């Protein structure tokens, strides 16, 4: 009798344990299903949100060219439809680079700094930037989702100096996403800088345009027999295009990298650009030194050649002057065209050493030099991230837009 009771008790314990184990597994399965549904909802939200950002210009629709407060967020070019993005709106996004300090103006002290390489800068006022938290609120996802938007050129164009002179030989390599851009046309602009031998003259440049074709590996070489000085100052812009897809590459050479001019956008509404001596950035050097300069604005024509636009009075396409480092020395400034995207070219020369100089460029509109953009939070440490892609155009340059979206109300399976 006692043995039977013990058997019943053991059986009951086993039965109850099995039920509890089953309930635990069943509950875990339900939670896993719930999380799967939530992840599906995040993926759907990611696709909808990406189209919402890319297919509307925001309000006001020209917010990239003024200092107004946004009432809605979008980056579509207001003059186009479909996936055509505004090159100016993208310049106002707050996380496009690191912060640089320039305290010689009362308008702003800190600037978002995006250095594209030797001789190319894009600095915009941080005080006028549209930051991540503001965009979260405008999109209606603050406290619910986090995101990161990245815009990457479809075609990567790199330039190397294979031979310095007699002749100068530059190598071009064009690649797509994981494949070479074979047999593509590359239109190039070679900007050759002249450093004058007297104090009374300012540095200048000439532009030489040409076209080459890449081989099956996406590579091509360009020779310049007129360059006989191995220290020749120049910049080189290459536009690789094939079947309507365009990519941009850039390379520059200066005779001295210690002193140079940095263009700094002071105000989006007035398009006012300060020409700063690099010694005045981040309080890097208190020395008083002077650079002579010539500034010119160029736009890209349909045949991929550069055409100059006036920066001052009609008929005067260039601006000459000097910029001196030191807090008590004023900085020169110029105004760029309001609606024309292009490139500001500034040639410079040391006043105390006429053999030293260089050239810098500032893209006016991110597509002018194929500037990559990353805006938003960091998805690296998130538990689950949905992504979606679109092909877009910025100033006729092909980009891939990628949105990463994650829930800030994360769930996890409990055992």
TORMILUM-846863 format. One record per residue (C-alpha): residue number from 1; z, x, y. Coordinates in nm, 3 decimals, padded with zeros to 5 digits. Example, Ala and Ser with C-alpha at 12.3 -4.5 7.8 and 13.67 -1.06 7.14 Angstrom:
2
1	00.780	01.230	-00.450 .
2	00.714	01.367	-00.106 .
This chain:
415
1	00.000	00.000	00.000 .
2	00.095	00.282	00.235 .
3	-00.227	00.468	00.148 .
4	-00.438	00.166	00.240 .
5	-00.266	00.137	00.579 .
6	-00.332	00.503	00.650 .
7	-00.699	00.458	00.559 .
8	-00.724	00.159	00.794 .
9	-00.563	00.353	01.077 .
10	-00.795	00.650	01.026 .
11	-01.098	00.422	01.011 .
12	-00.987	00.245	01.329 .
13	-00.943	00.577	01.508 .
14	-01.288	00.692	01.399 .
15	-01.440	00.359	01.503 .
16	-01.277	00.363	01.847 .
17	-01.378	00.729	01.896 .
18	-01.738	00.645	01.807 .
19	-01.741	00.355	02.053 .
20	-01.599	00.577	02.330 .
21	-01.850	00.849	02.253 .
22	-02.133	00.594	02.255 .
23	-02.014	00.449	02.586 .
24	-02.001	00.801	02.734 .
25	-02.353	00.883	02.619 .
26	-02.479	00.544	02.733 .
27	-02.319	00.585	03.076 .
28	-02.468	00.932	03.112 .
29	-02.811	00.792	03.021 .
30	-02.773	00.520	03.281 .
31	-02.674	00.776	03.547 .
32	-02.970	00.994	03.452 .
33	-03.200	00.694	03.490 .
34	-03.050	00.612	03.828 .
35	-03.103	00.968	03.948 .
36	-03.461	00.958	03.819 .
37	-03.523	00.642	04.019 .
38	-03.368	00.800	04.325 .
39	-03.585	01.110	04.288 .
40	-03.890	00.885	04.259 .
41	-03.782	00.712	04.579 .
42	-03.751	01.052	04.752 .
43	-04.101	01.148	04.634 .
44	-04.245	00.821	04.766 .
45	-04.059	00.865	05.093 .
46	-04.195	01.221	05.118 .
47	-04.557	01.103	05.093 .
48	-04.505	00.819	05.344 .
49	-04.317	01.042	05.586 .
50	-04.582	01.316	05.575 .
51	-04.855	01.067	05.667 .
52	-04.634	00.921	05.938 .
53	-04.590	01.266	06.095 .
54	-04.953	01.374	06.064 .
55	-05.129	01.048	06.154 .
56	-04.961	00.960	06.482 .
57	-04.934	01.166	06.804 .
58	-04.580	01.061	06.890 .
59	-04.471	00.913	07.221 .
60	-04.563	01.011	07.482 .
61	-04.882	01.113	07.309 .
62	-04.921	01.433	07.514 .
63	-04.562	01.551	07.469 .
64	-04.684	01.897	07.372 .
65	-04.817	01.950	07.725 .
66	-04.517	01.828	07.923 .
67	-04.138	01.842	07.926 .
68	-04.070	01.473	07.861 .
69	-03.818	01.341	07.610 .
70	-03.972	01.200	07.293 .
71	-03.927	00.837	07.192 .
72	-04.115	00.883	06.863 .
73	-04.229	01.188	06.669 .
74	-04.577	01.279	06.547 .
75	-04.809	01.578	06.573 .
76	-05.158	01.428	06.552 .
77	-05.399	01.533	06.826 .
78	-05.417	01.225	07.055 .
79	-05.788	01.286	07.117 .
80	-05.881	01.269	06.746 .
81	-05.820	01.060	06.436 .
82	-05.733	01.142	06.075 .
83	-05.563	01.475	05.997 .
84	-05.640	01.652	06.325 .
85	-05.321	01.802	06.466 .
86	-05.222	01.889	06.821 .
87	-05.215	02.264	06.882 .
88	-04.984	02.208	07.181 .
89	-04.729	01.978	07.016 .
90	-04.675	02.235	06.741 .
91	-04.583	02.492	07.007 .
92	-04.283	02.280	07.114 .
93	-04.124	02.272	06.768 .
94	-03.792	02.452	06.796 .
95	-03.780	02.663	06.482 .
96	-04.112	02.847	06.505 .
97	-03.944	03.185	06.543 .
98	-03.643	03.392	06.638 .
99	-03.480	03.376	06.980 .
100	-03.559	03.636	07.247 .
101	-03.371	03.677	07.575 .
102	-03.544	03.714	07.912 .
103	-03.299	03.666	08.200 .
104	-03.518	03.741	08.504 .
105	-03.603	03.376	08.561 .
106	-03.384	03.077	08.643 .
107	-03.599	02.838	08.439 .
108	-03.484	02.953	08.097 .
109	-03.313	03.250	07.936 .
110	-03.383	03.208	07.565 .
111	-03.726	03.174	07.409 .
112	-03.853	03.096	07.061 .
113	-04.031	03.416	06.965 .
114	-04.311	03.425	06.713 .
115	-04.461	03.774	06.684 .
116	-04.786	03.765	06.488 .
117	-04.818	04.142	06.456 .
118	-04.890	04.437	06.680 .
119	-05.025	04.313	07.011 .
120	-04.984	03.937	06.962 .
121	-04.697	03.722	07.090 .
122	-04.606	03.357	07.133 .
123	-04.281	03.296	07.323 .
124	-04.191	02.941	07.432 .
125	-03.884	02.811	07.620 .
126	-03.606	02.714	07.382 .
127	-03.463	02.468	07.638 .
128	-03.783	02.260	07.614 .
129	-03.813	02.281	07.236 .
130	-03.791	01.972	07.014 .
131	-03.519	02.058	06.765 .
132	-03.465	01.955	06.405 .
133	-03.175	01.715	06.462 .
134	-03.373	01.528	06.728 .
135	-03.668	01.482	06.493 .
136	-03.439	01.359	06.213 .
137	-03.313	01.086	06.445 .
138	-03.662	00.995	06.570 .
139	-03.787	00.962	06.212 .
140	-03.488	00.743	06.122 .
141	-03.368	00.967	05.839 .
142	-03.067	01.133	06.000 .
143	-02.780	01.140	05.749 .
144	-03.011	01.027	05.467 .
145	-03.275	01.295	05.419 .
146	-03.347	01.653	05.517 .
147	-03.695	01.803	05.541 .
148	-03.900	02.113	05.608 .
149	-04.256	02.100	05.738 .
150	-04.476	02.406	05.693 .
151	-04.831	02.457	05.816 .
152	-05.015	02.748	05.654 .
153	-05.378	02.854	05.716 .
154	-05.599	02.782	05.414 .
155	-05.785	03.110	05.460 .
156	-05.608	03.442	05.503 .
157	-05.811	03.701	05.693 .
158	-05.675	04.056	05.705 .
159	-05.822	04.351	05.894 .
160	-05.761	04.721	05.831 .
161	-05.882	05.032	06.012 .
162	-06.067	05.232	05.747 .
163	-06.192	05.502	05.987 .
164	-06.068	05.569	06.341 .
165	-06.386	05.694	06.511 .
166	-06.743	05.824	06.496 .
167	-06.789	05.548	06.395 .
168	-06.489	05.317	06.395 .
169	-06.493	05.126	06.066 .
170	-06.289	04.809	06.019 .
171	-06.243	04.641	05.683 .
172	-06.222	04.262	05.654 .
173	-06.075	04.073	05.359 .
174	-06.093	03.692	05.341 .
175	-05.911	03.498	05.072 .
176	-05.843	03.133	05.007 .
177	-05.557	02.990	04.805 .
178	-05.566	03.226	04.508 .
179	-05.935	03.315	04.527 .
180	-06.158	03.543	04.739 .
181	-06.380	03.383	05.002 .
182	-06.702	03.518	04.855 .
183	-07.029	03.529	05.053 .
184	-06.866	03.375	05.359 .
185	-06.988	03.432	05.714 .
186	-06.749	03.631	05.934 .
187	-06.806	03.610	06.309 .
188	-06.611	03.874	06.498 .
189	-06.516	03.965	06.855 .
190	-06.444	04.332	06.924 .
191	-06.244	04.379	07.245 .
192	-06.284	04.742	07.359 .
193	-06.036	04.846	07.629 .
194	-06.110	05.095	07.908 .
195	-05.813	05.282	08.061 .
196	-05.919	05.408	08.407 .
197	-05.842	05.763	08.520 .
198	-05.718	05.669	08.868 .
199	-05.420	05.469	08.996 .
200	-05.643	05.253	09.214 .
201	-05.816	05.092	08.914 .
202	-05.688	04.852	08.651 .
203	-05.751	04.849	08.276 .
204	-06.047	04.638	08.164 .
205	-06.237	04.551	07.850 .
206	-06.574	04.457	07.711 .
207	-06.642	04.214	07.425 .
208	-06.888	04.284	07.147 .
209	-06.976	03.992	06.918 .
210	-07.132	04.015	06.577 .
211	-07.161	03.864	06.228 .
212	-07.122	04.000	05.876 .
213	-07.111	03.844	05.529 .
214	-06.842	03.905	05.270 .
215	-06.926	04.021	04.921 .
216	-06.817	03.858	04.594 .
217	-06.464	03.992	04.645 .
218	-06.436	03.843	04.995 .
219	-06.459	04.185	05.162 .
220	-06.681	04.323	05.438 .
221	-06.697	04.628	05.667 .
222	-06.793	04.649	06.033 .
223	-06.897	04.972	06.208 .
224	-06.883	05.054	06.580 .
225	-07.081	05.375	06.645 .
226	-06.995	05.366	07.018 .
227	-06.628	05.439	06.940 .
228	-06.592	05.818	06.937 .
229	-06.228	05.843	07.050 .
230	-05.979	05.819	06.759 .
231	-05.722	05.685	07.008 .
232	-05.948	05.407	07.135 .
233	-05.750	05.097	07.241 .
234	-05.896	04.773	07.106 .
235	-05.833	04.437	06.948 .
236	-06.044	04.266	06.685 .
237	-06.063	03.896	06.600 .
238	-06.248	03.776	06.289 .
239	-06.342	03.415	06.213 .
240	-06.428	03.363	05.845 .
241	-06.606	03.034	05.781 .
242	-06.762	02.873	05.477 .
243	-06.857	02.508	05.414 .
244	-06.676	02.390	05.723 .
245	-06.351	02.575	05.649 .
246	-06.247	02.834	05.908 .
247	-05.982	03.108	05.898 .
248	-05.879	03.361	06.163 .
249	-05.764	03.723	06.138 .
250	-05.647	03.963	06.406 .
251	-05.590	04.337	06.447 .
252	-05.501	04.554	06.747 .
253	-05.457	04.922	06.827 .
254	-05.263	05.066	07.121 .
255	-05.227	05.427	07.230 .
256	-04.856	05.375	07.291 .
257	-04.621	05.116	07.137 .
258	-04.315	05.211	07.343 .
259	-04.414	05.015	07.654 .
260	-04.615	04.696	07.657 .
261	-04.646	04.358	07.825 .
262	-04.512	04.039	07.666 .
263	-04.655	03.703	07.786 .
264	-04.379	03.438	07.800 .
265	-04.449	03.067	07.849 .
266	-04.206	02.947	08.117 .
267	-04.290	02.577	08.128 .
268	-04.502	02.346	07.911 .
269	-04.584	02.109	08.196 .
270	-04.710	02.367	08.444 .
271	-04.850	02.607	08.179 .
272	-04.686	02.888	08.375 .
273	-04.675	03.221	08.188 .
274	-04.460	03.517	08.290 .
275	-04.589	03.868	08.220 .
276	-04.279	04.061	08.120 .
277	-04.225	04.430	08.058 .
278	-04.090	04.468	07.706 .
279	-03.796	04.669	07.842 .
280	-03.671	04.347	08.007 .
281	-03.647	04.157	07.677 .
282	-03.307	04.141	07.509 .
283	-03.176	04.392	07.767 .
284	-03.339	04.659	07.553 .
285	-03.383	04.929	07.820 .
286	-03.258	04.948	08.181 .
287	-03.521	05.204	08.288 .
288	-03.755	05.128	08.578 .
289	-04.113	05.175	08.461 .
290	-04.442	05.020	08.573 .
291	-04.744	04.894	08.383 .
292	-05.078	04.805	08.540 .
293	-05.247	04.504	08.385 .
294	-05.553	04.283	08.378 .
295	-05.517	03.926	08.244 .
296	-05.805	03.707	08.127 .
297	-05.822	03.373	07.945 .
298	-06.095	03.318	07.685 .
299	-06.199	03.017	07.479 .
300	-06.384	03.008	07.149 .
301	-06.734	02.860	07.168 .
302	-06.911	02.676	06.888 .
303	-07.101	02.991	06.790 .
304	-06.767	03.178	06.751 .
305	-06.811	03.389	07.063 .
306	-06.550	03.417	07.338 .
307	-06.613	03.280	07.686 .
308	-06.395	03.352	07.992 .
309	-06.228	03.080	08.199 .
310	-06.087	03.120	08.547 .
311	-05.717	03.196	08.586 .
312	-05.704	03.190	08.965 .
313	-05.965	03.108	09.228 .
314	-06.310	02.981	09.126 .
315	-06.536	03.261	09.014 .
316	-06.248	03.500	08.949 .
317	-06.195	03.515	08.573 .
318	-05.940	03.797	08.571 .
319	-05.610	03.873	08.737 .
320	-05.496	04.229	08.816 .
321	-05.148	04.351	08.906 .
322	-04.843	04.549	08.806 .
323	-04.521	04.466	08.624 .
324	-04.209	04.679	08.665 .
325	-03.905	04.671	08.439 .
326	-03.554	04.638	08.578 .
327	-03.348	04.337	08.677 .
328	-03.417	04.362	09.051 .
329	-03.794	04.383	09.009 .
330	-03.983	04.051	09.008 .
331	-04.225	03.960	08.732 .
332	-04.583	03.836	08.785 .
333	-04.691	03.500	08.647 .
334	-05.015	03.311	08.588 .
335	-05.106	02.953	08.498 .
336	-05.320	02.870	08.195 .
337	-05.574	02.585	08.174 .
338	-05.404	02.253	08.097 .
339	-05.627	02.113	07.824 .
340	-05.824	02.412	07.695 .
341	-05.692	02.596	07.393 .
342	-05.778	02.964	07.381 .
343	-05.638	03.316	07.401 .
344	-05.474	03.497	07.691 .
345	-05.586	03.863	07.680 .
346	-05.375	04.115	07.875 .
347	-05.480	04.480	07.890 .
348	-05.218	04.721	08.023 .
349	-05.177	05.088	08.119 .
350	-04.877	05.305	08.200 .
351	-04.869	05.402	08.565 .
352	-04.690	05.730	08.494 .
353	-04.924	05.825	08.209 .
354	-05.278	05.694	08.244 .
355	-05.369	05.795	07.889 .
356	-05.128	05.539	07.745 .
357	-05.206	05.169	07.724 .
358	-05.295	04.878	07.502 .
359	-05.388	04.512	07.477 .
360	-05.183	04.204	07.386 .
361	-05.292	03.851	07.313 .
362	-05.116	03.517	07.339 .
363	-05.261	03.213	07.160 .
364	-05.268	02.904	07.383 .
365	-05.247	02.652	07.101 .
366	-05.137	02.763	06.755 .
367	-05.484	02.736	06.600 .
368	-05.636	02.996	06.832 .
369	-05.501	03.283	06.620 .
370	-05.408	03.077	06.310 .
371	-05.035	03.084	06.377 .
372	-04.832	02.964	06.073 .
373	-04.555	02.713	06.150 .
374	-04.231	02.635	05.968 .
375	-04.005	02.362	06.107 .
376	-03.693	02.193	05.973 .
377	-03.411	02.267	05.730 .
378	-03.385	02.499	05.432 .
379	-03.473	02.344	05.094 .
380	-03.371	02.652	04.893 .
381	-03.020	02.533	04.801 .
382	-03.097	02.167	04.747 .
383	-03.047	02.010	04.405 .
384	-03.383	01.834	04.395 .
385	-03.672	01.856	04.643 .
386	-03.988	01.647	04.659 .
387	-04.302	01.802	04.808 .
388	-04.638	01.668	04.917 .
389	-04.949	01.831	05.063 .
390	-05.229	01.741	05.303 .
391	-05.530	01.931	05.430 .
392	-05.539	01.926	05.810 .
393	-05.732	02.082	06.097 .
394	-05.587	02.254	06.404 .
395	-05.851	02.359	06.657 .
396	-06.113	02.355	06.380 .
397	-05.902	02.597	06.174 .
398	-05.814	02.471	05.825 .
399	-05.443	02.445	05.741 .
400	-05.238	02.316	05.451 .
401	-04.952	02.089	05.560 .
402	-04.658	02.083	05.319 .
403	-04.355	01.856	05.353 .
404	-04.042	01.925	05.149 .
405	-03.794	01.636	05.144 .
406	-03.450	01.603	04.990 .
407	-03.170	01.349	04.990 .
408	-02.851	01.440	05.177 .
409	-02.666	01.177	04.969 .
410	-02.713	01.366	04.645 .
411	-02.593	01.238	04.307 .
412	-02.525	01.425	03.986 .
413	-02.478	01.326	03.626 .
414	-02.111	01.302	03.528 .
415	-02.018	01.379	03.170 .
